[in-house]
Amino acid sequence: MSIIHLSAVASQEPSAADLAGIEQEWPLIAAELDLLDAQIAFINAGPYASVLDRRRVRRAERRVLDLSRDLADQETAEDGAA
């Protein structure tokens, strides 16, 4: 027995504000997916992981941090303007 009623979920669609929020956060989502790919490749390489594999993970981590900071700055600026 499911506790989620599908008729209630199926009738709800994202609002324009929800879609705009997703669009604004999409670069961060893509960077997090790239980080996950780099981490998976590093783990799968095991003892044969190279310096380049580790560098790829570090670059992906840095990109996630940079985009997170930029997104937080945008939200802070929007809150200050409102």
C-alpha positions as CSV (number, residue, x, y, z in Angstrom):
1,M,0.0,0.0,0.0
2,S,1.4,3.4,-1.0
3,I,1.1,6.4,1.2
4,I,1.5,8.7,-1.8
5,H,-1.7,9.2,-3.8
6,L,-0.6,9.3,-7.5
7,S,-3.7,11.4,-8.5
8,A,-2.6,14.2,-6.1
9,V,1.0,14.1,-7.4
10,A,0.1,13.7,-11.1
11,S,-2.1,16.8,-11.1
12,Q,0.6,19.1,-9.8
13,E,3.0,20.7,-12.2
14,P,5.9,23.0,-11.5
15,S,5.1,26.7,-11.5
16,A,6.9,29.2,-13.5
17,A,8.8,30.2,-10.4
18,D,9.8,26.6,-9.8
19,L,11.1,26.3,-13.3
20,A,13.0,29.6,-13.0
21,G,14.7,28.4,-9.8
22,I,15.8,25.2,-11.5
23,E,17.1,27.1,-14.5
24,Q,19.1,29.4,-12.2
25,E,20.6,26.4,-10.3
26,W,21.3,24.3,-13.4
27,P,25.0,25.2,-13.7
28,L,25.5,24.1,-10.1
29,I,23.6,20.8,-10.8
30,A,25.7,20.2,-13.9
31,A,28.9,20.9,-11.9
32,E,27.8,18.4,-9.2
33,L,27.2,15.8,-11.8
34,D,30.7,16.4,-13.3
35,L,32.2,16.0,-9.8
36,L,30.3,12.8,-9.3
37,D,31.6,11.5,-12.7
38,A,35.2,12.4,-11.7
39,Q,34.9,10.8,-8.3
40,I,33.5,7.6,-9.8
41,A,36.4,7.4,-12.4
42,F,38.9,8.0,-9.6
43,I,37.4,5.3,-7.4
44,N,37.2,2.8,-10.3
45,A,40.9,3.5,-11.2
46,G,41.8,2.1,-7.8
47,P,45.5,1.8,-7.3
48,Y,46.0,2.8,-10.9
49,A,44.6,6.3,-10.4
50,S,46.9,8.9,-11.8
51,V,47.8,12.4,-10.8
52,L,45.5,13.6,-13.6
53,D,42.6,11.7,-12.2
54,R,43.0,13.4,-8.8
55,R,43.5,16.8,-10.5
56,R,40.2,16.2,-12.4
57,V,38.4,15.6,-9.1
58,R,40.0,18.8,-7.5
59,R,39.0,20.9,-10.5
60,A,35.4,19.6,-10.3
61,E,35.3,20.3,-6.6
62,R,36.6,23.8,-7.1
63,R,33.9,24.4,-9.8
64,V,31.2,23.3,-7.5
65,L,32.5,25.5,-4.7
66,D,32.7,28.5,-7.1
67,L,29.3,28.1,-8.5
68,S,27.8,27.5,-5.0
69,R,29.4,30.8,-3.8
70,D,28.1,32.6,-6.9
71,L,24.6,31.3,-6.4
72,A,24.6,32.2,-2.7
73,D,25.9,35.7,-3.6
74,Q,23.0,36.1,-6.1
75,E,20.5,35.0,-3.5
76,T,21.9,37.4,-1.0
77,A,21.8,40.3,-3.5
78,E,18.2,39.5,-4.4
79,D,17.2,39.3,-0.7
80,G,18.9,42.7,-0.1
81,A,17.2,44.3,-3.0
82,A,13.7,43.0,-2.0
